Amino acid sequence: MVSVGVIPSRFASTRFPGKPLVKIAGRPLLEHVILGARKSNRLSEILVATDHKEIAELAKTVGARVVMTDPNLPTGTDRVWAALKEAGLTHVDVAVNIQGDEPLIQAEPLDALVQAFEGRPQVDMATLGRAMDLSTPEGLEALEATTTAKIVLDESDQALYFSRFAIPFSRVKPQAASAVSNALSKTTNSQEIRVPKSVLKHVGIYAYRPRFLERFCAAPPCELELFEGLEQLRALSLGAKIHVVRTHHESWGVDTPEDVEKIEKMLNRRS
């Protein structure tokens, strides 16, 4: 299976212009992302899709292949598809969209996303989900936070729906989730009791079959996508099968200048 990683990276940003070039622990943000992605065992090549000359030069020095893309493309997903076309890589089996503002990215979740397509010809997309322990304040906070999406899954870990709201707890309180899980599972395993299996916190890294990515980018935003502000709902509305990979990986992005110090502390702890 031939798989490539694409890192969309643009200079313009409403909250943080020039973000890919900002130094974090002595290295530009984008350099951290490229070096993390290059550790993947499943990705045969790393592309940086950008519209800015200085970002392109940086990517080349770190060993990534650069594809210049239209600055007017509406989303990073569109930039991924444009990069595949420009690089002549629309024939690959899987393309992974690697967020260009996540300097803590590791190889393990990227490899797991590629593996999600192996032996599953019906899968059009894959993404990551993290368990929420609803017996803890942290788990309840993650469930209630409207800044992150939650995923409801079926028995095969296919995504049924994504929402910023605390789904699927419209009738059963989240604090009672352990009792429901216990009644269903008939198990004494505390981890299974405490952590619901059918709902996860979404970790926003995606992988696509290029033939579906082309269809996705050609389609206009759908009503559900506009209501929720989540573009993956466009994929579901098109009938896509989205496999959700369960992971312990957490997504830590740099959205504002204030995030730089936080990420530096995390990098120091990792070192």
C-alpha atoms as an extended CHARMM CRD file, in Angstrom:
* protein
*
       271  EXT
         1         1  MET       CA              0.0000000000        0.0000000000        0.0000000000  PROA      1               0.0000000000
         2         2  VAL       CA              1.4800000000        3.3200000000       -1.1370000000  PROA      2               0.0000000000
         3         3  SER       CA              0.7250000000        6.1640000000        1.2700000000  PROA      3               0.0000000000
         4         4  VAL       CA              1.8850000000        9.7690000000        1.4540000000  PROA      4               0.0000000000
         5         5  GLY       CA              1.5800000000       12.4840000000        4.0580000000  PROA      5               0.0000000000
         6         6  VAL       CA              0.6290000000       16.0200000000        3.0870000000  PROA      6               0.0000000000
         7         7  ILE       CA              1.1860000000       18.9730000000        5.4200000000  PROA      7               0.0000000000
         8         8  PRO       CA             -0.9000000000       22.0260000000        4.4320000000  PROA      8               0.0000000000
         9         9  SER       CA              1.0190000000       25.1030000000        5.5660000000  PROA      9               0.0000000000
        10        10  ARG       CA              0.0540000000       28.6670000000        4.7420000000  PROA      10              0.0000000000
        11        11  PHE       CA              1.5630000000       31.9180000000        5.9520000000  PROA      11              0.0000000000
        12        12  ALA       CA             -1.6830000000       33.8450000000        6.4160000000  PROA      12              0.0000000000
        13        13  SER       CA             -3.5730000000       33.2660000000        9.6540000000  PROA      13              0.0000000000
        14        14  THR       CA             -6.1650000000       35.4880000000       11.2620000000  PROA      14              0.0000000000
        15        15  ARG       CA             -4.9820000000       34.8020000000       14.8050000000  PROA      15              0.0000000000
        16        16  PHE       CA             -1.3090000000       34.0750000000       14.1380000000  PROA      16              0.0000000000
        17        17  PRO       CA              0.2290000000       35.3070000000       10.8380000000  PROA      17              0.0000000000
        18        18  GLY       CA              3.4690000000       33.5420000000        9.9110000000  PROA      18              0.0000000000
        19        19  LYS       CA              2.7490000000       30.7050000000       12.3280000000  PROA      19              0.0000000000
        20        20  PRO       CA              4.6750000000       27.9540000000       10.4490000000  PROA      20              0.0000000000
        21        21  LEU       CA              7.9100000000       29.9370000000       10.8230000000  PROA      21              0.0000000000
        22        22  VAL       CA              7.6510000000       30.8150000000       14.5100000000  PROA      22              0.0000000000
        23        23  LYS       CA             10.4360000000       29.3190000000       16.6260000000  PROA      23              0.0000000000
        24        24  ILE       CA              9.4630000000       26.7060000000       19.2020000000  PROA      24              0.0000000000
        25        25  ALA       CA             12.3030000000       25.3530000000       21.3310000000  PROA      25              0.0000000000
        26        26  GLY       CA             14.7670000000       26.7160000000       18.7930000000  PROA      26              0.0000000000
        27        27  ARG       CA             13.1600000000       25.2240000000       15.6620000000  PROA      27              0.0000000000
        28        28  PRO       CA             10.4660000000       26.6020000000       13.3460000000  PROA      28              0.0000000000
        29        29  LEU       CA              7.0350000000       25.1130000000       14.0270000000  PROA      29              0.0000000000
        30        30  LEU       CA              6.8440000000       23.4840000000       10.5950000000  PROA      30              0.0000000000
        31        31  GLU       CA             10.2210000000       21.8070000000       11.1040000000  PROA      31              0.0000000000
        32        32  HSD       CA              8.8950000000       20.0330000000       14.2060000000  PROA      32              0.0000000000
        33        33  VAL       CA              5.8970000000       18.7760000000       12.1980000000  PROA      33              0.0000000000
        34        34  ILE       CA              8.0080000000       17.5150000000        9.2900000000  PROA      34              0.0000000000
        35        35  LEU       CA             10.4960000000       15.7420000000       11.5530000000  PROA      35              0.0000000000
        36        36  GLY       CA              7.6870000000       14.0600000000       13.4700000000  PROA      36              0.0000000000
        37        37  ALA       CA              5.9440000000       12.9310000000       10.2850000000  PROA      37              0.0000000000
        38        38  ARG       CA              9.1640000000       11.5690000000        8.7840000000  PROA      38              0.0000000000
        39        39  LYS       CA              9.3860000000        9.0140000000       11.5940000000  PROA      39              0.0000000000
        40        40  SER       CA              6.3410000000        7.2320000000       10.1770000000  PROA      40              0.0000000000
        41        41  ASN       CA              6.9690000000        3.7180000000        8.8850000000  PROA      41              0.0000000000
        42        42  ARG       CA              3.9310000000        3.7850000000        6.5910000000  PROA      42              0.0000000000
        43        43  LEU       CA              4.3500000000        7.0460000000        4.7010000000  PROA      43              0.0000000000
        44        44  SER       CA              6.5910000000        6.7760000000        1.6590000000  PROA      44              0.0000000000
        45        45  GLU       CA              6.8430000000       10.5350000000        1.1730000000  PROA      45              0.0000000000
        46        46  ILE       CA              6.0810000000       13.7940000000        2.9980000000  PROA      46              0.0000000000
        47        47  LEU       CA              4.7740000000       16.7610000000        1.0040000000  PROA      47              0.0000000000
        48        48  VAL       CA              4.3520000000       20.3290000000        2.2160000000  PROA      48              0.0000000000
        49        49  ALA       CA              1.5650000000       22.1890000000        0.4170000000  PROA      49              0.0000000000
        50        50  THR       CA              2.1190000000       25.9140000000        0.7400000000  PROA      50              0.0000000000
        51        51  ASP       CA              1.5910000000       29.2560000000       -0.9550000000  PROA      51              0.0000000000
        52        52  HSD       CA              4.5700000000       31.0340000000        0.6000000000  PROA      52              0.0000000000
        53        53  LYS       CA              8.1770000000       31.1090000000       -0.6050000000  PROA      53              0.0000000000
        54        54  GLU       CA              9.8470000000       31.2200000000        2.8220000000  PROA      54              0.0000000000
        55        55  ILE       CA              7.7940000000       28.2540000000        4.0520000000  PROA      55              0.0000000000
        56        56  ALA       CA              8.7460000000       26.3730000000        0.8920000000  PROA      56              0.0000000000
        57        57  GLU       CA             12.4460000000       27.0090000000        1.4590000000  PROA      57              0.0000000000
        58        58  LEU       CA             12.2220000000       25.8470000000        5.0550000000  PROA      58              0.0000000000
        59        59  ALA       CA             10.4270000000       22.6340000000        4.0630000000  PROA      59              0.0000000000
        60        60  LYS       CA             13.0880000000       21.8350000000        1.4680000000  PROA      60              0.0000000000
        61        61  THR       CA             15.9100000000       22.2500000000        3.9810000000  PROA      61              0.0000000000
        62        62  VAL       CA             14.1990000000       19.7670000000        6.3250000000  PROA      62              0.0000000000
        63        63  GLY       CA             13.8360000000       17.1920000000        3.5430000000  PROA      63              0.0000000000
        64        64  ALA       CA             10.1800000000       17.4860000000        2.5430000000  PROA      64              0.0000000000
        65        65  ARG       CA              8.9150000000       17.7240000000       -1.0050000000  PROA      65              0.0000000000
        66        66  VAL       CA              7.2610000000       21.0930000000       -1.6590000000  PROA      66              0.0000000000
        67        67  VAL       CA              4.1720000000       21.7140000000       -3.7550000000  PROA      67              0.0000000000
        68        68  MET       CA              3.0810000000       25.3100000000       -4.3240000000  PROA      68              0.0000000000
        69        69  THR       CA             -0.7000000000       25.6970000000       -4.1010000000  PROA      69              0.0000000000
        70        70  ASP       CA             -3.2370000000       28.4510000000       -4.7620000000  PROA      70              0.0000000000
        71        71  PRO       CA             -3.4560000000       30.8800000000       -1.7950000000  PROA      71              0.0000000000
        72        72  ASN       CA             -7.2030000000       31.1880000000       -2.3570000000  PROA      72              0.0000000000
        73        73  LEU       CA             -8.0030000000       27.5380000000       -1.6070000000  PROA      73              0.0000000000
        74        74  PRO       CA            -10.6710000000       27.5290000000        1.1200000000  PROA      74              0.0000000000
        75        75  THR       CA             -9.3800000000       24.7440000000        3.4080000000  PROA      75              0.0000000000
        76        76  GLY       CA             -6.4020000000       22.5600000000        4.2280000000  PROA      76              0.0000000000
        77        77  THR       CA             -8.2920000000       19.6040000000        2.7600000000  PROA      77              0.0000000000
        78        78  ASP       CA             -8.5170000000       21.3880000000       -0.5910000000  PROA      78              0.0000000000
        79        79  ARG       CA             -4.8020000000       22.1030000000       -0.3320000000  PROA      79              0.0000000000
        80        80  VAL       CA             -4.0890000000       18.3870000000        0.1750000000  PROA      80              0.0000000000
        81        81  TRP       CA             -6.0000000000       17.4340000000       -2.9750000000  PROA      81              0.0000000000
        82        82  ALA       CA             -4.3410000000       20.2350000000       -4.9680000000  PROA      82              0.0000000000
        83        83  ALA       CA             -0.9210000000       19.0220000000       -3.8200000000  PROA      83              0.0000000000
        84        84  LEU       CA             -1.6380000000       15.4290000000       -4.8570000000  PROA      84              0.0000000000
        85        85  LYS       CA             -2.6850000000       16.5840000000       -8.3220000000  PROA      85              0.0000000000
        86        86  GLU       CA              0.2940000000       18.9070000000       -8.7440000000  PROA      86              0.0000000000
        87        87  ALA       CA              2.7370000000       16.2190000000       -7.5630000000  PROA      87              0.0000000000
        88        88  GLY       CA              1.2090000000       13.5260000000       -9.7790000000  PROA      88              0.0000000000
        89        89  LEU       CA              0.2860000000       11.3890000000       -6.7680000000  PROA      89              0.0000000000
        90        90  THR       CA             -3.4680000000       10.9310000000       -7.2150000000  PROA      90              0.0000000000
        91        91  HSD       CA             -2.8110000000        7.2190000000       -7.8240000000  PROA      91              0.0000000000
        92        92  VAL       CA             -1.5430000000        6.4900000000       -4.2810000000  PROA      92              0.0000000000
        93        93  ASP       CA             -3.6440000000        4.3090000000       -1.9980000000  PROA      93              0.0000000000
        94        94  VAL       CA             -3.8840000000        6.6770000000        0.9730000000  PROA      94              0.0000000000
        95        95  ALA       CA             -3.1780000000       10.3570000000        1.6280000000  PROA      95              0.0000000000
        96        96  VAL       CA             -2.8270000000       11.5440000000        5.2250000000  PROA      96              0.0000000000
        97        97  ASN       CA             -3.6610000000       15.1530000000        6.0200000000  PROA      97              0.0000000000
        98        98  ILE       CA             -1.1100000000       16.1560000000        8.6830000000  PROA      98              0.0000000000
        99        99  GLN       CA             -1.9830000000       19.3510000000       10.5190000000  PROA      99              0.0000000000
       100       100  GLY       CA              0.8040000000       21.8860000000        9.9770000000  PROA      100             0.0000000000
       101       101  ASP       CA              0.4000000000       23.4650000000       13.4070000000  PROA      101             0.0000000000
       102       102  GLU       CA              0.8730000000       20.3770000000       15.6020000000  PROA      102             0.0000000000
       103       103  PRO       CA              4.5710000000       20.1660000000       16.5490000000  PROA      103             0.0000000000
       104       104  LEU       CA              3.9970000000       17.1940000000       18.8740000000  PROA      104             0.0000000000
       105       105  ILE       CA              2.8150000000       14.8800000000       16.0810000000  PROA      105             0.0000000000
       106       106  GLN       CA              4.1780000000       11.3400000000       16.3520000000  PROA      106             0.0000000000
       107       107  ALA       CA              4.5630000000        8.4250000000       13.9670000000  PROA      107             0.0000000000
       108       108  GLU       CA              2.2470000000        6.0030000000       15.7790000000  PROA      108             0.0000000000
       109       109  PRO       CA             -1.1110000000        7.7010000000       15.0050000000  PROA      109             0.0000000000
       110       110  LEU       CA             -0.0740000000        8.3690000000       11.4060000000  PROA      110             0.0000000000
       111       111  ASP       CA              0.8050000000        4.7100000000       10.8800000000  PROA      111             0.0000000000
       112       112  ALA       CA             -2.4500000000        3.6270000000       12.5350000000  PROA      112             0.0000000000
       113       113  LEU       CA             -4.4630000000        5.7860000000       10.1270000000  PROA      113             0.0000000000
       114       114  VAL       CA             -2.8290000000        4.1130000000        7.1250000000  PROA      114             0.0000000000
       115       115  GLN       CA             -3.4010000000        0.6630000000        8.6310000000  PROA      115             0.0000000000
       116       116  ALA       CA             -7.1080000000        1.4580000000        8.9580000000  PROA      116             0.0000000000
       117       117  PHE       CA             -7.4660000000        1.0150000000        5.1820000000  PROA      117             0.0000000000
       118       118  GLU       CA             -5.7330000000       -2.3570000000        5.0280000000  PROA      118             0.0000000000
       119       119  GLY       CA             -8.2720000000       -5.1180000000        4.5020000000  PROA      119             0.0000000000
       120       120  ARG       CA            -11.1330000000       -2.5960000000        4.4800000000  PROA      120             0.0000000000
       121       121  PRO       CA            -11.8770000000       -1.7400000000        0.8420000000  PROA      121             0.0000000000
       122       122  GLN       CA            -15.1440000000       -0.0820000000        1.8800000000  PROA      122             0.0000000000
       123       123  VAL       CA            -13.3790000000        2.6220000000        3.9450000000  PROA      123             0.0000000000
       124       124  ASP       CA            -13.1700000000        6.0500000000        2.2800000000  PROA      124             0.0000000000
       125       125  MET       CA            -11.6630000000        7.9910000000        5.1790000000  PROA      125             0.0000000000
       126       126  ALA       CA            -10.0620000000        7.3840000000        8.5600000000  PROA      126             0.0000000000
       127       127  THR       CA             -9.6360000000        9.6030000000       11.5820000000  PROA      127             0.0000000000
       128       128  LEU       CA             -8.6740000000        9.3400000000       15.2540000000  PROA      128             0.0000000000
       129       129  GLY       CA            -10.7460000000        9.1840000000       18.4320000000  PROA      129             0.0000000000
       130       130  ARG       CA             -9.7100000000        9.2990000000       22.0840000000  PROA      130             0.0000000000
       131       131  ALA       CA            -11.6300000000        7.7020000000       24.9420000000  PROA      131             0.0000000000
       132       132  MET       CA            -13.2090000000        9.9470000000       27.5680000000  PROA      132             0.0000000000
       133       133  ASP       CA            -13.3650000000        8.6590000000       31.1290000000  PROA      133             0.0000000000
       134       134  LEU       CA            -16.6720000000       10.1700000000       32.2220000000  PROA      134             0.0000000000
       135       135  SER       CA            -16.0420000000        9.2500000000       35.8410000000  PROA      135             0.0000000000
       136       136  THR       CA            -13.4280000000       12.0170000000       36.0150000000  PROA      136             0.0000000000
       137       137  PRO       CA            -13.7140000000       15.8280000000       35.8240000000  PROA      137             0.0000000000
       138       138  GLU       CA            -11.3380000000       15.8110000000       32.8620000000  PROA      138             0.0000000000
       139       139  GLY       CA            -13.5010000000       13.3970000000       30.9140000000  PROA      139             0.0000000000
       140       140  LEU       CA            -16.6720000000       15.3460000000       31.6130000000  PROA      140             0.0000000000
       141       141  GLU       CA            -14.9440000000       18.5800000000       30.6170000000  PROA      141             0.0000000000
       142       142  ALA       CA            -13.8760000000       17.0500000000       27.2870000000  PROA      142             0.0000000000
       143       143  LEU       CA            -17.4180000000       15.8530000000       26.6540000000  PROA      143             0.0000000000
       144       144  GLU       CA            -18.9940000000       19.2490000000       27.3710000000  PROA      144             0.0000000000
       145       145  ALA       CA            -16.4040000000       21.3820000000       25.5490000000  PROA      145             0.0000000000
       146       146  THR       CA            -17.8480000000       22.8320000000       22.3380000000  PROA      146             0.0000000000
       147       147  THR       CA            -14.3430000000       23.6210000000       21.0690000000  PROA      147             0.0000000000
       148       148  THR       CA            -13.7920000000       19.9450000000       20.2460000000  PROA      148             0.0000000000
       149       149  ALA       CA            -15.9360000000       17.4540000000       18.3940000000  PROA      149             0.0000000000
       150       150  LYS       CA            -17.2750000000       14.1630000000       19.6710000000  PROA      150             0.0000000000
       151       151  ILE       CA            -17.8220000000       11.0680000000       17.5090000000  PROA      151             0.0000000000
       152       152  VAL       CA            -20.6290000000        8.5480000000       17.8390000000  PROA      152             0.0000000000
       153       153  LEU       CA            -19.6040000000        5.1510000000       16.4270000000  PROA      153             0.0000000000
       154       154  ASP       CA            -21.2640000000        1.9320000000       15.3530000000  PROA      154             0.0000000000
       155       155  GLU       CA            -20.2180000000       -1.5920000000       16.3280000000  PROA      155             0.0000000000
       156       156  SER       CA            -17.4620000000       -1.6160000000       13.6990000000  PROA      156             0.0000000000
       157       157  ASP       CA            -15.9280000000        1.7060000000       14.7730000000  PROA      157             0.0000000000
       158       158  GLN       CA            -17.4260000000        3.4930000000       11.7790000000  PROA      158             0.0000000000
       159       159  ALA       CA            -18.4380000000        7.0900000000       12.4300000000  PROA      159             0.0000000000
       160       160  LEU       CA            -22.1850000000        7.6720000000       12.6410000000  PROA      160             0.0000000000
       161       161  TYR       CA            -22.0580000000       11.3860000000       13.4760000000  PROA      161             0.0000000000
       162       162  PHE       CA            -19.8030000000       14.1710000000       14.7140000000  PROA      162             0.0000000000
       163       163  SER       CA            -20.9490000000       17.0490000000       16.9320000000  PROA      163             0.0000000000
       164       164  ARG       CA            -19.5610000000       19.7500000000       19.1870000000  PROA      164             0.0000000000
       165       165  PHE       CA            -22.3240000000       18.9640000000       21.6530000000  PROA      165             0.0000000000
       166       166  ALA       CA            -22.2490000000       16.2790000000       24.3420000000  PROA      166             0.0000000000
       167       167  ILE       CA            -23.8030000000       13.5430000000       22.2430000000  PROA      167             0.0000000000
       168       168  PRO       CA            -25.3380000000       11.0090000000       22.7600000000  PROA      168             0.0000000000
       169       169  PHE       CA            -26.4120000000       12.0390000000       26.2760000000  PROA      169             0.0000000000
       170       170  SER       CA            -29.8370000000       13.5640000000       25.6340000000  PROA      170             0.0000000000
       171       171  ARG       CA            -31.6350000000       11.3160000000       28.1540000000  PROA      171             0.0000000000
       172       172  VAL       CA            -28.9570000000        9.5510000000       30.1910000000  PROA      172             0.0000000000
       173       173  LYS       CA            -26.6450000000       11.8260000000       32.1760000000  PROA      173             0.0000000000
       174       174  PRO       CA            -22.9490000000       11.4130000000       31.3060000000  PROA      174             0.0000000000
       175       175  GLN       CA            -22.2340000000       10.5120000000       34.9300000000  PROA      175             0.0000000000
       176       176  ALA       CA            -24.5050000000        7.4730000000       34.5000000000  PROA      176             0.0000000000
       177       177  ALA       CA            -22.6090000000        6.1910000000       31.4700000000  PROA      177             0.0000000000
       178       178  SER       CA            -20.6770000000        3.6690000000       33.5710000000  PROA      178             0.0000000000
       179       179  ALA       CA            -23.8880000000        2.0360000000       34.7730000000  PROA      179             0.0000000000
       180       180  VAL       CA            -25.1600000000        1.7220000000       31.1990000000  PROA      180             0.0000000000
       181       181  SER       CA            -21.8470000000        0.2900000000       30.0000000000  PROA      181             0.0000000000
       182       182  ASN       CA            -21.7920000000       -2.1480000000       32.9080000000  PROA      182             0.0000000000
       183       183  ALA       CA            -25.2970000000       -3.3700000000       32.1840000000  PROA      183             0.0000000000
       184       184  LEU       CA            -24.4440000000       -3.9510000000       28.5320000000  PROA      184             0.0000000000
       185       185  SER       CA            -21.0130000000       -5.4790000000       28.9000000000  PROA      185             0.0000000000
       186       186  LYS       CA            -21.6680000000       -7.7420000000       31.9280000000  PROA      186             0.0000000000
       187       187  THR       CA            -18.0010000000       -7.3630000000       32.8050000000  PROA      187             0.0000000000
       188       188  THR       CA            -15.9560000000       -6.5160000000       35.8700000000  PROA      188             0.0000000000
       189       189  ASN       CA            -13.2090000000       -4.8350000000       33.8790000000  PROA      189             0.0000000000
       190       190  SER       CA            -13.1590000000       -1.3300000000       35.3670000000  PROA      190             0.0000000000
       191       191  GLN       CA            -11.7690000000        0.3110000000       32.2290000000  PROA      191             0.0000000000
       192       192  GLU       CA            -14.6460000000       -1.0540000000       30.1410000000  PROA      192             0.0000000000
       193       193  ILE       CA            -17.1460000000        0.0470000000       32.7680000000  PROA      193             0.0000000000
       194       194  ARG       CA            -15.8610000000        3.5910000000       33.1470000000  PROA      194             0.0000000000
       195       195  VAL       CA            -15.1690000000        4.4600000000       29.5220000000  PROA      195             0.0000000000
       196       196  PRO       CA            -18.0140000000        4.4150000000       26.9720000000  PROA      196             0.0000000000
       197       197  LYS       CA            -17.1680000000        2.5980000000       23.7370000000  PROA      197             0.0000000000
       198       198  SER       CA            -19.7000000000        4.2710000000       21.4760000000  PROA      198             0.0000000000
       199       199  VAL       CA            -18.5560000000        7.8880000000       21.8740000000  PROA      199             0.0000000000
       200       200  LEU       CA            -15.0340000000        9.3180000000       21.6030000000  PROA      200             0.0000000000
       201       201  LYS       CA            -13.3790000000       12.6850000000       21.5970000000  PROA      201             0.0000000000
       202       202  HSD       CA            -12.3660000000       13.4830000000       18.0170000000  PROA      202             0.0000000000
       203       203  VAL       CA             -8.6680000000       13.9910000000       17.2690000000  PROA      203             0.0000000000
       204       204  GLY       CA             -8.6410000000       15.8770000000       13.9990000000  PROA      204             0.0000000000
       205       205  ILE       CA             -6.1590000000       14.0810000000       11.7790000000  PROA      205             0.0000000000
       206       206  TYR       CA             -7.5690000000       12.5330000000        8.6010000000  PROA      206             0.0000000000
       207       207  ALA       CA             -6.5680000000       10.0520000000        5.9410000000  PROA      207             0.0000000000
       208       208  TYR       CA             -8.3530000000        9.5840000000        2.6150000000  PROA      208             0.0000000000
       209       209  ARG       CA             -8.5030000000        7.4220000000       -0.4390000000  PROA      209             0.0000000000
       210       210  PRO       CA             -7.6470000000        9.9400000000       -3.1570000000  PROA      210             0.0000000000
       211       211  ARG       CA            -10.6570000000        8.9860000000       -5.2740000000  PROA      211             0.0000000000
       212       212  PHE       CA            -12.9370000000        9.9850000000       -2.4050000000  PROA      212             0.0000000000
       213       213  LEU       CA            -10.9050000000       13.1000000000       -1.5930000000  PROA      213             0.0000000000
       214       214  GLU       CA            -11.4960000000       14.2870000000       -5.1600000000  PROA      214             0.0000000000
       215       215  ARG       CA            -15.2400000000       13.7790000000       -4.7560000000  PROA      215             0.0000000000
       216       216  PHE       CA            -15.2240000000       15.4950000000       -1.3580000000  PROA      216             0.0000000000
       217       217  CYS       CA            -13.4220000000       18.6100000000       -2.6300000000  PROA      217             0.0000000000
       218       218  ALA       CA            -15.7110000000       18.8490000000       -5.6620000000  PROA      218             0.0000000000
       219       219  ALA       CA            -18.8270000000       18.8790000000       -3.4640000000  PROA      219             0.0000000000
       220       220  PRO       CA            -20.1400000000       22.0880000000       -1.8830000000  PROA      220             0.0000000000
       221       221  PRO       CA            -20.5100000000       22.3560000000        1.9060000000  PROA      221             0.0000000000
       222       222  CYS       CA            -23.6260000000       20.5550000000        3.0810000000  PROA      222             0.0000000000
       223       223  GLU       CA            -26.2950000000       21.7610000000        5.4820000000  PROA      223             0.0000000000
       224       224  LEU       CA            -25.0780000000       19.6490000000        8.4240000000  PROA      224             0.0000000000
       225       225  GLU       CA            -21.5140000000       20.8830000000        7.9070000000  PROA      225             0.0000000000
       226       226  LEU       CA            -22.6770000000       24.4970000000        8.0570000000  PROA      226             0.0000000000
       227       227  PHE       CA            -24.8250000000       23.8780000000       11.1390000000  PROA      227             0.0000000000
       228       228  GLU       CA            -22.0360000000       22.1860000000       13.1170000000  PROA      228             0.0000000000
       229       229  GLY       CA            -18.9600000000       23.8200000000       11.5860000000  PROA      229             0.0000000000
       230       230  LEU       CA            -17.4480000000       20.3750000000       10.9460000000  PROA      230             0.0000000000
       231       231  GLU       CA            -16.3860000000       19.5150000000        7.3990000000  PROA      231             0.0000000000
       232       232  GLN       CA            -16.3020000000       15.7600000000        8.0780000000  PROA      232             0.0000000000
       233       233  LEU       CA            -20.1100000000       15.9000000000        8.0580000000  PROA      233             0.0000000000
       234       234  ARG       CA            -19.8820000000       16.6400000000        4.3380000000  PROA      234             0.0000000000
       235       235  ALA       CA            -18.1570000000       13.2800000000        3.9390000000  PROA      235             0.0000000000
       236       236  LEU       CA            -20.9070000000       11.4980000000        5.8720000000  PROA      236             0.0000000000
       237       237  SER       CA            -23.5830000000       13.2680000000        3.8530000000  PROA      237             0.0000000000
       238       238  LEU       CA            -21.8910000000       11.9660000000        0.6940000000  PROA      238             0.0000000000
       239       239  GLY       CA            -22.2160000000        8.4410000000        2.0590000000  PROA      239             0.0000000000
       240       240  ALA       CA            -18.5740000000        8.0200000000        3.0700000000  PROA      240             0.0000000000
       241       241  LYS       CA            -17.4600000000        5.2250000000        5.3640000000  PROA      241             0.0000000000
       242       242  ILE       CA            -15.2040000000        6.8300000000        7.9880000000  PROA      242             0.0000000000
       243       243  HSD       CA            -13.2470000000        4.3840000000       10.1210000000  PROA      243             0.0000000000
       244       244  VAL       CA            -12.3110000000        5.7190000000       13.5600000000  PROA      244             0.0000000000
       245       245  VAL       CA             -9.0030000000        4.5610000000       15.0100000000  PROA      245             0.0000000000
       246       246  ARG       CA             -8.9170000000        4.4810000000       18.8020000000  PROA      246             0.0000000000
       247       247  THR       CA             -5.8010000000        6.2120000000       20.0770000000  PROA      247             0.0000000000
       248       248  HSD       CA             -4.1510000000        7.5920000000       23.1990000000  PROA      248             0.0000000000
       249       249  HSD       CA             -2.6820000000       10.4070000000       21.0840000000  PROA      249             0.0000000000
       250       250  GLU       CA             -3.8450000000       13.9000000000       21.9510000000  PROA      250             0.0000000000
       251       251  SER       CA             -3.9540000000       16.7940000000       19.5250000000  PROA      251             0.0000000000
       252       252  TRP       CA             -1.9530000000       19.8360000000       20.6600000000  PROA      252             0.0000000000
       253       253  GLY       CA             -1.9710000000       22.6400000000       18.1080000000  PROA      253             0.0000000000
       254       254  VAL       CA             -0.5260000000       26.1450000000       18.0260000000  PROA      254             0.0000000000
       255       255  ASP       CA             -3.4400000000       28.4950000000       17.3990000000  PROA      255             0.0000000000
       256       256  THR       CA             -2.2100000000       31.7110000000       19.0330000000  PROA      256             0.0000000000
       257       257  PRO       CA              1.1490000000       33.1810000000       20.1310000000  PROA      257             0.0000000000
       258       258  GLU       CA              0.2140000000       32.2610000000       23.7040000000  PROA      258             0.0000000000
       259       259  ASP       CA              0.3110000000       28.5590000000       22.7670000000  PROA      259             0.0000000000
       260       260  VAL       CA              4.0460000000       28.6550000000       22.0050000000  PROA      260             0.0000000000
       261       261  GLU       CA              5.1380000000       28.6420000000       25.6550000000  PROA      261             0.0000000000
       262       262  LYS       CA              2.7140000000       25.8100000000       26.4510000000  PROA      262             0.0000000000
       263       263  ILE       CA              4.0690000000       23.6480000000       23.6180000000  PROA      263             0.0000000000
       264       264  GLU       CA              7.6810000000       24.3840000000       24.5930000000  PROA      264             0.0000000000
       265       265  LYS       CA              7.0040000000       23.1330000000       28.1200000000  PROA      265             0.0000000000
       266       266  MET       CA              5.4700000000       19.9430000000       26.7010000000  PROA      266             0.0000000000
       267       267  LEU       CA              8.4580000000       19.4050000000       24.3990000000  PROA      267             0.0000000000
       268       268  ASN       CA             10.8090000000       19.8410000000       27.3510000000  PROA      268             0.0000000000
       269       269  ARG       CA              8.8750000000       17.2690000000       29.3860000000  PROA      269             0.0000000000
       270       270  ARG       CA              9.0000000000       14.8330000000       26.4660000000  PROA      270             0.0000000000
       271       271  SER       CA             12.7670000000       15.3150000000       26.1600000000  PROA      271             0.0000000000
